[in-house]
Amino acid sequence: MTTGRAPLVLVLYAIAAIAGAQEIEQGIKTLSGTVKEVDINAKTVVVANTPIPGGMGAMTMTYTVSDAVLSRVKPGDRISAKAHESDLTLYDVQILSADHMQDDTHQESTTRELSLAALENIALTNNPTVAQEEANIRVAAGLALQAGLYPNPIAGYYGDEIRGGSTGGGQQGGFVSQTIVTGGKLRAARRVADLRTKEAETTRDAQRLRILNDVRSVFYQLLGDQQLEQVRKQLADLAADAVRTSRQLANVGQADRPDTLQAEVEEQQAILGLHVAEQSVRASWRILAAVIGRPDLPQTCVAGDLEAVPELSYDEWLGATLRESPDMTLAQQKVDLAAASLSQAGRASIPDLQLYGNLAQNNEPLDTTHKATGLNGGVQIGVQLPIFNRNQGNVSAARAEVERAKEELIRLRLQIARDLASQFRDYDSARATVQQYKNEILPRAELAYKLYQTNYRNMAAAYPQVLISQRTLFQLEIEHVQALKTAWRSALAIRGFGLMDALSSPASVADSAGARTIPGSGNMP
């Protein structure tokens, strides 16, 4: 009876599985991005993903993954995957090779318009500071390895009364000495070095964010300049048309010479404005090409939505900045590093054991047999007495460094609150200006221009009124675009934690580590 029901059960399971798979597939979207963190215990990865078509925009989110994925991916990997909308789980995770990424970016860069995601990929691939920061991490890891190594033994020749005097005696042989490090000093040194490695990793993440912030800032600057160029071009075309119309009216006696001259002046101003706008586009492109590490990239247009200024809240971003800003993370790491250095300095006065042993052939004849004494050995064990030098100066300096690092953390919180308030002042003003222009000012100016045109055709208004309303409309559109650029600049500064300057030279880990090291070891002079 049980055997007869088995096929039916399998069919029901298959039907349920197919239905479930179809239901899941409807909620899955494909994404690509960069792995920022891997948490093996929580079985999650943090991915900074590019915009998902038909879904969310570019953002950093935490996703659940399988054990097989955790064993393959590491921070810095570029991946593609499928994400379920309901449970934020990644499926079908693929690690993109460098060749694949370069092919993608090359293909996108040769199209007519470049997207922000493509430019970000090019920048992270070509900006030299990324490789410099990765090298800094390797330097820090090497120094951490070195900090935990045990001191090497010393081996050498031992001789005493080598000439032997009248009896032909003397001793010759070898010795070995070894320092036994005590008090957990190696562990403390390794702890300090490991914290510096974490600092280097945080600095690397901050530099990547600087690169992305610079790319985004210049991208929207260029996007706004492109739009201004189009407005200026339209204004120049209309100004040229106004000149032609004024001359025609002057020929039939409906316009005076001053009207024609005024129209020609307007045309020259429009041509000059168009020239300046074209230069701005060219300059913004050159800056963008340098930031992404491709100054030879041919100039092309960028594609994006300048109107989609994000809506931000001061309270939310103040909390997010205090929690997630790399500057805050670095400041906290410096507190931890100072505390670890204090512990290291405190252990330095614990004396190490100095072991010494020798084995030598003693040729001194014995009184009884008159034969050589033979092999003699000796052992010495000593410690350095911390009487005068207990590393007290370094301990005092390390304690002060802890206090300084804690106060720096408080200072940075206050600075972030101050700077964020200033950024939100500019952001709120620009966004309010954008909304006012979009919803109130521009619709009224456009309506006034159309009404003047209609009245002029019906001979109920003079042509100069049409010109004035026309000039006013385009000037307002220019101001609208300028406000959009300001709003984006402020919004990106807020969302990027104020980290900019993607081409600033990263500090050397070895130099910065040496500058921060507070000396202290068991081998005190």
HUJOSUL-V560162 format. One record per backbone hydrogen bond with DSSP energy under -1.0 kcal/mol. CO is the residue of the C=O (numbers start at 1). NH is the residue of the N-H. E is the energy in kcal/mol with one decimal. If there is no record, write none. Layout:
BEGIN
co-><CO | CO>
nh-><NH | NH>
e-><E | E>
END
This chain:
BEGIN
co-><1 | 5 | 6 | 7 | 8 | 9 | 10 | 11 | 12 | 13 | 14 | 15 | 16 | 17 | 18 | 19 | 20 | 21 | 22 | 24 | 25 | 27 | 29 | 31 | 32 | 33 | 34 | 35 | 37 | 39 | 39 | 43 | 44 | 45 | 46 | 46 | 47 | 47 | 48 | 49 | 52 | 56 | 59 | 61 | 63 | 64 | 66 | 67 | 69 | 69 | 74 | 77 | 78 | 79 | 80 | 81 | 82 | 83 | 84 | 88 | 89 | 91 | 94 | 97 | 98 | 99 | 100 | 101 | 102 | 103 | 104 | 105 | 106 | 108 | 112 | 114 | 115 | 116 | 117 | 118 | 119 | 120 | 121 | 122 | 123 | 127 | 128 | 129 | 130 | 131 | 132 | 133 | 134 | 135 | 136 | 137 | 138 | 139 | 140 | 141 | 142 | 143 | 146 | 154 | 156 | 158 | 160 | 164 | 170 | 171 | 172 | 173 | 174 | 175 | 176 | 177 | 178 | 180 | 182 | 184 | 185 | 186 | 187 | 188 | 189 | 190 | 191 | 192 | 193 | 194 | 195 | 196 | 197 | 198 | 199 | 200 | 201 | 202 | 203 | 204 | 205 | 206 | 207 | 208 | 209 | 210 | 211 | 212 | 213 | 214 | 215 | 216 | 217 | 218 | 219 | 220 | 221 | 222 | 223 | 224 | 225 | 226 | 227 | 228 | 229 | 230 | 231 | 232 | 233 | 234 | 235 | 236 | 237 | 238 | 239 | 240 | 241 | 242 | 243 | 244 | 245 | 246 | 247 | 248 | 249 | 256 | 257 | 258 | 259 | 260 | 261 | 262 | 263 | 264 | 265 | 266 | 267 | 268 | 269 | 270 | 271 | 272 | 273 | 274 | 275 | 276 | 277 | 278 | 279 | 280 | 281 | 282 | 283 | 284 | 285 | 286 | 287 | 288 | 289 | 290 | 294 | 301 | 307 | 313 | 314 | 315 | 316 | 317 | 318 | 319 | 320 | 321 | 325 | 326 | 327 | 328 | 329 | 330 | 331 | 332 | 333 | 334 | 335 | 336 | 337 | 338 | 339 | 340 | 341 | 342 | 343 | 347 | 353 | 354 | 355 | 356 | 357 | 358 | 359 | 360 | 361 | 362 | 364 | 366 | 371 | 374 | 376 | 378 | 380 | 382 | 385 | 391 | 392 | 393 | 394 | 395 | 396 | 397 | 398 | 399 | 400 | 401 | 402 | 403 | 404 | 405 | 406 | 407 | 408 | 409 | 410 | 411 | 412 | 413 | 414 | 415 | 416 | 417 | 418 | 419 | 420 | 421 | 422 | 423 | 424 | 425 | 426 | 427 | 428 | 429 | 430 | 431 | 432 | 433 | 434 | 435 | 436 | 436 | 437 | 440 | 441 | 442 | 443 | 444 | 445 | 446 | 447 | 448 | 449 | 450 | 451 | 452 | 453 | 454 | 455 | 456 | 463 | 464 | 465 | 466 | 467 | 468 | 469 | 470 | 471 | 472 | 473 | 474 | 475 | 476 | 477 | 478 | 479 | 480 | 481 | 482 | 483 | 484 | 485 | 486 | 487 | 488 | 489 | 490 | 491 | 492 | 493 | 494 | 496 | 501 | 508 | 509 | 510 | 511 | 512 | 513 | 522>
nh-><5 | 9 | 10 | 11 | 12 | 13 | 14 | 15 | 16 | 17 | 18 | 19 | 20 | 21 | 22 | 23 | 24 | 25 | 26 | 27 | 28 | 85 | 83 | 81 | 50 | 79 | 48 | 76 | 46 | 43 | 44 | 65 | 39 | 63 | 36 | 37 | 49 | 61 | 34 | 59 | 55 | 52 | 49 | 47 | 45 | 90 | 70 | 71 | 72 | 73 | 77 | 35 | 96 | 33 | 94 | 31 | 91 | 29 | 88 | 64 | 84 | 82 | 80 | 101 | 102 | 103 | 104 | 105 | 106 | 107 | 108 | 109 | 110 | 111 | 301 | 303 | 119 | 120 | 121 | 122 | 123 | 124 | 125 | 126 | 127 | 130 | 132 | 133 | 134 | 135 | 136 | 137 | 138 | 139 | 140 | 141 | 142 | 143 | 144 | 145 | 146 | 147 | 149 | 177 | 175 | 173 | 171 | 169 | 363 | 160 | 361 | 158 | 359 | 156 | 357 | 154 | 355 | 353 | 185 | 188 | 189 | 190 | 191 | 192 | 193 | 194 | 195 | 196 | 197 | 198 | 199 | 200 | 201 | 202 | 203 | 204 | 205 | 206 | 207 | 208 | 209 | 210 | 211 | 212 | 213 | 214 | 215 | 216 | 217 | 218 | 219 | 220 | 221 | 222 | 223 | 224 | 225 | 226 | 227 | 228 | 229 | 230 | 231 | 232 | 233 | 234 | 235 | 236 | 237 | 238 | 239 | 240 | 241 | 242 | 243 | 244 | 245 | 246 | 247 | 248 | 249 | 250 | 251 | 252 | 254 | 260 | 261 | 262 | 263 | 264 | 265 | 266 | 267 | 268 | 269 | 270 | 271 | 272 | 273 | 274 | 275 | 276 | 277 | 278 | 279 | 280 | 281 | 282 | 283 | 284 | 285 | 286 | 287 | 288 | 289 | 290 | 291 | 292 | 294 | 293 | 297 | 114 | 309 | 317 | 318 | 319 | 320 | 321 | 322 | 323 | 324 | 325 | 329 | 330 | 331 | 332 | 333 | 334 | 335 | 336 | 337 | 338 | 339 | 340 | 341 | 342 | 343 | 344 | 345 | 346 | 347 | 350 | 180 | 382 | 178 | 380 | 176 | 378 | 174 | 376 | 172 | 374 | 373 | 370 | 366 | 362 | 360 | 358 | 356 | 354 | 387 | 395 | 396 | 397 | 398 | 399 | 400 | 401 | 402 | 403 | 404 | 405 | 406 | 407 | 408 | 409 | 410 | 411 | 412 | 413 | 414 | 415 | 416 | 417 | 418 | 419 | 420 | 421 | 422 | 423 | 424 | 425 | 426 | 427 | 428 | 429 | 430 | 431 | 432 | 433 | 434 | 435 | 436 | 437 | 438 | 439 | 440 | 441 | 442 | 444 | 445 | 446 | 447 | 448 | 449 | 450 | 451 | 452 | 453 | 454 | 455 | 456 | 457 | 458 | 460 | 459 | 467 | 468 | 469 | 470 | 471 | 472 | 473 | 474 | 475 | 476 | 477 | 478 | 479 | 480 | 481 | 482 | 483 | 484 | 485 | 486 | 487 | 488 | 489 | 490 | 491 | 492 | 493 | 494 | 495 | 496 | 498 | 497 | 499 | 504 | 512 | 513 | 514 | 515 | 516 | 517 | 524>
e-><-1.1 | -2.2 | -2.4 | -2.3 | -2.2 | -2.5 | -2.4 | -2.6 | -2.5 | -2.7 | -2.5 | -2.4 | -2.7 | -2.8 | -2.4 | -2.3 | -2.6 | -2.7 | -1.4 | -1.2 | -1.2 | -2.6 | -3.1 | -2.5 | -2.7 | -2.7 | -2.8 | -3.4 | -2.3 | -1.1 | -1.8 | -1.9 | -2.8 | -3.0 | -3.8 | -1.1 | -1.0 | -2.3 | -2.0 | -1.1 | -2.7 | -2.9 | -2.2 | -2.8 | -2.4 | -2.6 | -2.0 | -1.7 | -1.4 | -2.4 | -2.1 | -2.9 | -3.2 | -2.2 | -3.1 | -2.9 | -3.2 | -2.3 | -1.5 | -2.2 | -1.9 | -2.8 | -2.5 | -2.3 | -2.5 | -2.5 | -2.3 | -2.8 | -2.5 | -2.5 | -2.4 | -2.4 | -1.4 | -1.1 | -1.2 | -2.5 | -1.8 | -2.4 | -2.1 | -2.2 | -2.4 | -2.5 | -1.4 | -2.3 | -2.9 | -1.4 | -2.0 | -2.5 | -2.1 | -2.3 | -2.2 | -1.9 | -1.9 | -2.4 | -2.7 | -2.6 | -2.3 | -2.4 | -2.1 | -2.1 | -2.3 | -2.1 | -1.4 | -2.9 | -2.3 | -3.2 | -3.5 | -2.3 | -3.2 | -3.0 | -3.3 | -3.1 | -2.6 | -2.1 | -2.6 | -2.9 | -2.9 | -2.1 | -1.2 | -2.2 | -2.4 | -2.5 | -2.0 | -2.0 | -2.2 | -2.7 | -2.0 | -1.6 | -1.7 | -2.0 | -2.1 | -2.2 | -2.1 | -2.5 | -2.7 | -2.1 | -2.2 | -2.5 | -2.3 | -2.2 | -2.0 | -2.2 | -2.4 | -2.3 | -2.9 | -2.8 | -2.6 | -2.7 | -2.8 | -2.7 | -2.4 | -2.4 | -1.7 | -3.0 | -2.7 | -2.2 | -2.4 | -2.8 | -1.8 | -2.6 | -2.4 | -1.9 | -2.3 | -2.9 | -2.3 | -2.4 | -2.5 | -2.5 | -2.5 | -2.6 | -2.4 | -2.3 | -2.2 | -2.4 | -2.0 | -2.1 | -2.5 | -2.7 | -2.3 | -2.0 | -2.6 | -2.5 | -1.8 | -1.1 | -3.1 | -1.6 | -2.6 | -2.5 | -1.9 | -2.3 | -2.5 | -2.2 | -2.0 | -2.3 | -2.4 | -2.2 | -2.5 | -2.4 | -2.6 | -2.2 | -2.3 | -2.4 | -2.2 | -2.4 | -2.1 | -2.1 | -2.1 | -2.2 | -2.6 | -2.6 | -2.2 | -2.1 | -2.3 | -2.5 | -3.0 | -1.9 | -2.4 | -2.2 | -2.6 | -1.1 | -2.0 | -2.3 | -2.2 | -2.3 | -2.3 | -2.0 | -2.3 | -2.4 | -2.2 | -1.6 | -3.3 | -2.0 | -2.3 | -2.9 | -2.3 | -2.4 | -2.3 | -2.1 | -1.5 | -2.3 | -2.7 | -2.6 | -2.2 | -2.3 | -2.5 | -2.1 | -2.1 | -2.3 | -2.7 | -2.2 | -1.5 | -1.6 | -3.2 | -2.1 | -2.4 | -3.4 | -2.7 | -2.2 | -2.4 | -3.2 | -1.4 | -2.5 | -1.6 | -1.6 | -2.8 | -3.5 | -3.1 | -2.5 | -2.6 | -3.1 | -2.3 | -2.2 | -2.2 | -2.2 | -2.6 | -2.4 | -2.0 | -1.9 | -1.8 | -1.8 | -2.6 | -2.5 | -2.2 | -2.2 | -2.1 | -1.7 | -1.7 | -2.8 | -2.7 | -1.8 | -1.9 | -2.5 | -2.7 | -2.2 | -2.5 | -3.2 | -2.8 | -1.8 | -1.9 | -2.7 | -2.8 | -1.7 | -1.9 | -2.7 | -3.3 | -2.0 | -2.6 | -3.0 | -2.4 | -2.2 | -2.6 | -2.5 | -2.4 | -2.6 | -2.8 | -2.8 | -2.0 | -2.4 | -2.6 | -1.5 | -2.6 | -2.8 | -2.1 | -2.7 | -2.3 | -2.3 | -2.4 | -2.5 | -2.2 | -2.4 | -3.0 | -2.5 | -2.2 | -1.8 | -4.3 | -1.6 | -2.0 | -2.6 | -2.4 | -2.3 | -2.9 | -2.5 | -2.2 | -2.0 | -2.2 | -2.2 | -2.0 | -2.2 | -2.2 | -2.2 | -2.3 | -2.4 | -2.2 | -2.0 | -2.4 | -2.2 | -2.6 | -2.5 | -2.4 | -2.4 | -2.6 | -2.9 | -1.7 | -2.0 | -2.8 | -2.0 | -2.5 | -1.4 | -1.9 | -1.3 | -2.5 | -2.7 | -2.1 | -2.1 | -1.5 | -1.4 | -1.8>
END
